[in-house]
Amino acid sequence: INKFNGVNAGDVTAIQQHVTFVNVITDPYKLVCADVNKSNSVNTLDGSLITQALLGNPAANAQFNTSWRFVPTSHMMVNPPWGFPEQRTYTAITTSQTNQNFVGMKIGDVTGDANPANFGSAPSLVLRASDQILKSGETIDLRFSADQLNDLAAFQFGLTFDPAALQFVDVQTPAGLPITADNFGLYKIFEGEIRAVWAQATGITISEASPIFQLRFTVLQSGAKLSDVLQLNDAVLPARAFTGQLVESGVELRYSATSGTLDPTANLLELNVQPNPFREETTVSFALPEACEAQLRVFD
């Protein structure tokens, strides 16, 4: 499960450095990790298999067919480690056996990034906000809501905005969630940078369309779409979320359709529906170019 847990391009570089004697792998456990095709050797093919498997090559993915290998802790690993035992054998047991442990080696993860608790990918924390056309002089309250998550214990992300288009006013957090303004770093706010870090020991359930936080801005320039001037930025802080079991996933920011830019002569108006899809209740919002009569039709 989760074969690419901790496996990335950096591991390919580590194998290439080993093969070309730039930085030889001497740790026997890491040599096992580097032997992707279990050939009892480490060569350029192992690095190529990782590269091609990450690219989605089915043939490479089929050869990269083992996720973890295990060696009893009682075995003294040597260099080279090939032929190490991968099981414990018991005969005529009459008493309790203690300290029957193994060392796990994540195949393909030479640099040691894998998290043994991360058996699968958790759903991303999806933040949603309403897009709009900016108008100079207006104050906008941008609410970020989240899609449903059954287990959220931590998140971090960085936001950047164009300080020529927006002037930050404040950040607000709703009651009911253990998130406060203290979870936001505004140390470089005049450069258009906002960081958010929140963590607690146990996971919580986030209901569909739950408000997470709200940013207030004063618009300095007209014409641009909000989604063009405010975005997640991994270069500021990698966007990550974690469950109570420390399963890692991403954070996404999704803007709804823009309102307020429609042709006054048009006959149809695309509506913003949040949440969508929904079960029992949803909010439909829209903007009309001018006061007029309109029909709202709902189809199953």
C-alpha positions as CSV (number, residue, x, y, z in Angstrom):
1,I,0.0,0.0,0.0
2,N,1.3,3.5,-0.9
3,K,4.3,2.1,-2.8
4,F,5.8,5.6,-3.4
5,N,5.8,6.5,0.3
6,G,9.0,8.5,0.6
7,V,10.1,7.6,-2.9
8,N,11.1,10.6,-5.1
9,A,13.6,11.9,-7.5
10,G,16.1,12.4,-4.7
11,D,16.4,8.7,-4.3
12,V,17.3,8.3,-8.0
13,T,20.1,10.8,-7.4
14,A,21.3,8.8,-4.4
15,I,21.5,5.6,-6.5
16,Q,23.3,7.5,-9.4
17,Q,25.8,8.8,-6.9
18,H,26.4,5.3,-5.6
19,V,26.8,3.8,-9.0
20,T,29.3,6.5,-10.1
21,F,31.2,6.4,-6.8
22,V,30.4,10.0,-6.1
23,N,28.8,9.0,-2.8
24,V,28.9,5.3,-2.2
25,I,26.1,3.8,0.0
26,T,27.7,1.9,2.8
27,D,24.7,1.4,5.1
28,P,23.5,-2.2,4.4
29,Y,19.9,-1.2,5.2
30,K,20.0,1.6,2.6
31,L,21.5,-0.8,0.0
32,V,18.4,-3.0,0.4
33,C,16.2,0.1,-0.1
34,A,18.2,0.9,-3.3
35,D,17.8,-2.6,-4.7
36,V,14.4,-1.8,-6.3
37,N,14.1,-4.9,-8.4
38,K,15.5,-7.3,-5.7
39,S,18.4,-8.4,-7.9
40,N,20.9,-8.4,-5.0
41,S,22.7,-5.5,-6.5
42,V,22.4,-1.8,-7.0
43,N,22.8,-0.4,-10.4
44,T,21.5,2.2,-12.9
45,L,18.4,0.0,-13.6
46,D,17.2,0.5,-10.0
47,G,17.3,4.3,-10.5
48,S,15.6,4.0,-13.9
49,L,12.8,1.9,-12.4
50,I,12.1,4.6,-9.8
51,T,12.0,7.3,-12.5
52,Q,9.8,5.4,-14.8
53,A,7.5,4.2,-12.0
54,L,7.0,7.8,-10.9
55,L,6.3,8.8,-14.5
56,G,3.6,6.1,-14.5
57,N,5.3,3.5,-16.8
58,P,3.2,0.3,-16.2
59,A,6.2,-2.0,-17.0
60,A,8.4,-0.2,-14.4
61,N,5.6,-0.2,-11.9
62,A,5.3,-4.0,-12.3
63,Q,9.0,-4.6,-11.6
64,F,8.8,-2.2,-8.6
65,N,6.6,-4.8,-6.9
66,T,7.7,-4.8,-3.3
67,S,7.0,-1.9,-0.9
68,W,8.8,-3.0,2.3
69,R,11.3,-5.7,3.2
70,F,12.0,-6.8,6.8
71,V,15.0,-8.3,8.6
72,P,14.9,-9.7,12.1
73,T,16.6,-7.3,14.6
74,S,18.7,-10.2,15.8
75,H,20.5,-10.5,12.4
76,M,23.7,-8.5,12.0
77,M,23.5,-6.8,8.7
78,V,26.8,-6.7,6.7
79,N,27.9,-5.0,3.5
80,P,26.8,-6.3,1.1
81,P,23.6,-7.5,2.9
82,W,22.3,-9.9,0.3
83,G,20.9,-13.1,1.6
84,F,19.6,-11.7,4.8
85,P,16.8,-13.5,6.5
86,E,13.3,-12.1,6.0
87,Q,11.3,-14.3,8.5
88,R,11.6,-15.8,11.9
89,T,11.0,-19.6,12.3
90,Y,9.7,-21.2,15.5
91,T,9.5,-24.8,16.5
92,A,8.2,-26.5,19.6
93,I,7.3,-23.2,21.3
94,T,6.4,-23.7,25.0
95,T,7.0,-20.2,26.5
96,S,6.2,-16.7,25.5
97,Q,8.6,-15.2,22.9
98,T,9.7,-11.6,23.5
99,N,11.6,-9.0,21.5
100,Q,10.7,-10.7,18.2
101,N,11.1,-7.6,16.2
102,F,12.1,-6.6,12.7
103,V,13.6,-3.7,10.9
104,G,11.6,-2.4,8.0
105,M,13.3,-1.1,4.9
106,K,11.2,0.9,2.4
107,I,12.1,-0.1,-1.1
108,G,13.1,2.8,-3.2
109,D,13.5,5.2,-0.3
110,V,17.3,5.6,-0.1
111,T,17.2,9.1,1.5
112,G,14.9,8.1,4.4
113,D,11.8,10.1,3.8
114,A,9.2,7.4,4.3
115,N,6.7,7.5,7.2
116,P,5.8,4.0,8.3
117,A,2.4,5.2,9.5
118,N,1.6,6.6,6.0
119,F,0.0,3.4,4.6
120,G,-2.1,5.3,2.1
121,S,-2.9,8.8,0.8
122,A,-5.4,10.8,2.9
123,P,-7.9,13.1,1.1
124,S,-6.6,16.6,0.7
125,L,-7.8,19.5,2.7
126,V,-9.8,21.5,0.1
127,L,-10.3,25.1,0.9
128,R,-12.9,27.0,-1.2
129,A,-13.3,30.7,-1.8
130,S,-15.5,32.8,-4.0
131,D,-13.7,34.4,-7.0
132,Q,-14.5,37.9,-7.9
133,I,-13.4,40.9,-10.0
134,L,-11.6,43.4,-7.9
135,K,-12.8,47.0,-7.7
136,S,-10.6,49.7,-6.3
137,G,-11.7,51.1,-2.9
138,E,-13.9,48.1,-2.0
139,T,-13.3,46.1,1.2
140,I,-13.7,42.4,0.6
141,D,-14.2,39.7,3.2
142,L,-12.8,36.5,1.7
143,R,-14.2,33.4,3.5
144,F,-12.3,30.2,3.2
145,S,-14.5,27.1,3.8
146,A,-13.4,23.4,3.7
147,D,-14.8,20.3,2.2
148,Q,-15.7,17.5,4.6
149,L,-12.8,15.7,6.3
150,N,-13.3,13.0,8.9
151,D,-9.8,13.4,10.5
152,L,-7.8,16.6,10.5
153,A,-5.1,17.1,13.1
154,A,-2.8,19.6,11.5
155,F,-2.3,21.8,8.4
156,Q,0.2,24.2,7.1
157,F,0.3,26.4,4.0
158,G,1.6,29.7,2.6
159,L,-0.5,32.2,0.8
160,T,0.8,35.0,-1.4
161,F,-1.1,38.0,-2.7
162,D,-0.1,41.0,-4.9
163,P,0.5,43.9,-2.5
164,A,-0.1,46.3,-5.4
165,A,-3.6,45.0,-5.8
166,L,-4.6,44.2,-2.2
167,Q,-4.0,45.7,1.2
168,F,-4.3,43.3,4.1
169,V,-6.7,44.4,6.9
170,D,-7.1,41.4,9.3
171,V,-7.7,37.7,9.7
172,Q,-10.7,36.3,11.5
173,T,-11.5,32.8,12.6
174,P,-15.0,31.4,13.3
175,A,-16.2,30.1,16.7
176,G,-16.3,26.4,17.1
177,L,-13.0,25.4,15.6
178,P,-9.7,25.4,17.6
179,I,-8.1,27.8,15.1
180,T,-7.3,31.4,16.1
181,A,-5.5,34.4,14.6
182,D,-2.4,33.1,16.5
183,N,-2.1,30.3,13.9
184,F,-1.3,32.9,11.2
185,G,2.1,34.3,10.5
186,L,1.9,37.9,9.2
187,Y,5.6,38.8,9.6
188,K,5.9,39.6,5.9
189,I,2.4,40.8,5.2
190,F,3.7,44.0,3.4
191,E,5.4,41.7,0.9
192,G,2.2,39.8,0.4
193,E,2.9,36.7,2.4
194,I,0.6,34.9,4.9
195,R,1.5,31.7,6.6
196,A,-0.8,29.3,8.5
197,V,0.2,26.5,10.9
198,W,-2.2,24.6,13.1
199,A,-1.7,21.4,14.9
200,Q,-3.2,19.4,17.8
201,A,-2.8,15.9,19.3
202,T,-6.1,14.5,18.0
203,G,-7.9,14.8,14.8
204,I,-11.3,16.6,14.4
205,T,-14.1,16.2,11.9
206,I,-14.7,19.0,9.5
207,S,-18.2,19.2,8.1
208,E,-19.0,20.1,4.5
209,A,-18.6,23.9,3.8
210,S,-17.3,24.6,7.3
211,P,-15.8,28.1,7.6
212,I,-12.1,27.8,8.5
213,F,-10.9,31.4,8.4
214,Q,-11.6,34.8,6.7
215,L,-9.3,37.4,5.3
216,R,-10.2,41.0,4.9
217,F,-8.6,43.1,2.2
218,T,-8.9,46.6,0.8
219,V,-8.7,46.6,-3.0
220,L,-6.1,48.9,-4.4
221,Q,-6.4,48.2,-8.1
222,S,-9.4,47.4,-10.2
223,G,-9.8,44.8,-13.0
224,A,-8.0,41.7,-11.9
225,K,-9.6,38.5,-10.7
226,L,-9.0,37.6,-7.1
227,S,-7.8,34.2,-8.1
228,D,-5.0,35.8,-10.1
229,V,-3.6,37.8,-7.2
230,L,-4.0,35.4,-4.2
231,Q,-2.9,31.8,-4.3
232,L,-1.3,29.0,-2.3
233,N,2.5,29.2,-2.6
234,D,4.6,26.1,-1.7
235,A,7.8,28.2,-2.0
236,V,6.6,30.1,1.1
237,L,5.5,27.1,3.0
238,P,4.6,23.6,1.6
239,A,0.9,23.0,1.8
240,R,0.3,19.9,3.9
241,A,-2.4,18.4,6.0
242,F,-2.2,15.5,8.5
243,T,-4.6,13.1,10.2
244,G,-4.4,12.1,13.8
245,Q,-2.5,9.0,12.6
246,L,0.0,11.3,10.9
247,V,-1.1,10.4,7.4
248,E,0.0,13.2,5.1
249,S,-1.9,14.8,2.3
250,G,-2.1,18.1,0.4
251,V,-3.9,21.3,0.8
252,E,-5.8,22.8,-2.2
253,L,-7.4,26.2,-2.8
254,R,-10.3,26.1,-5.2
255,Y,-12.1,29.2,-6.4
256,S,-15.7,29.3,-7.4
257,A,-16.8,30.8,-10.7
258,T,-16.4,34.5,-11.0
259,S,-19.5,36.7,-10.6
260,G,-20.0,40.3,-11.6
261,T,-18.4,40.0,-15.1
262,L,-21.4,38.9,-17.1
263,D,-22.7,40.6,-20.2
264,P,-25.9,42.5,-19.2
265,T,-27.5,41.4,-22.5
266,A,-26.8,37.7,-21.8
267,N,-29.8,35.5,-21.1
268,L,-28.1,33.0,-18.8
269,L,-26.2,33.4,-15.6
270,E,-23.9,30.8,-14.1
271,L,-24.6,30.4,-10.4
272,N,-22.2,29.8,-7.6
273,V,-23.3,26.8,-5.5
274,Q,-21.6,26.0,-2.2
275,P,-21.3,23.1,-1.3
276,N,-21.6,21.3,-4.6
277,P,-22.4,18.4,-4.7
278,F,-24.7,18.6,-1.6
279,R,-27.3,16.4,0.2
280,E,-29.7,18.4,2.3
281,E,-28.8,22.1,2.0
282,T,-26.7,24.4,-0.2
283,T,-26.3,28.1,-0.8
284,V,-26.8,29.6,-4.2
285,S,-25.2,33.0,-4.8
286,F,-25.1,35.2,-7.9
287,A,-24.7,38.8,-9.1
288,L,-26.9,40.6,-11.5
289,P,-25.6,43.4,-13.8
290,E,-28.6,45.5,-12.8
291,A,-31.9,45.3,-11.1
292,C,-34.3,43.1,-13.1
293,E,-36.6,40.1,-12.9
294,A,-35.1,36.7,-13.1
295,Q,-36.1,33.0,-13.1
296,L,-34.3,30.4,-11.0
297,R,-34.8,26.9,-12.3
298,V,-33.6,23.8,-10.4
299,F,-33.2,20.5,-12.3
300,D,-32.5,17.1,-10.9
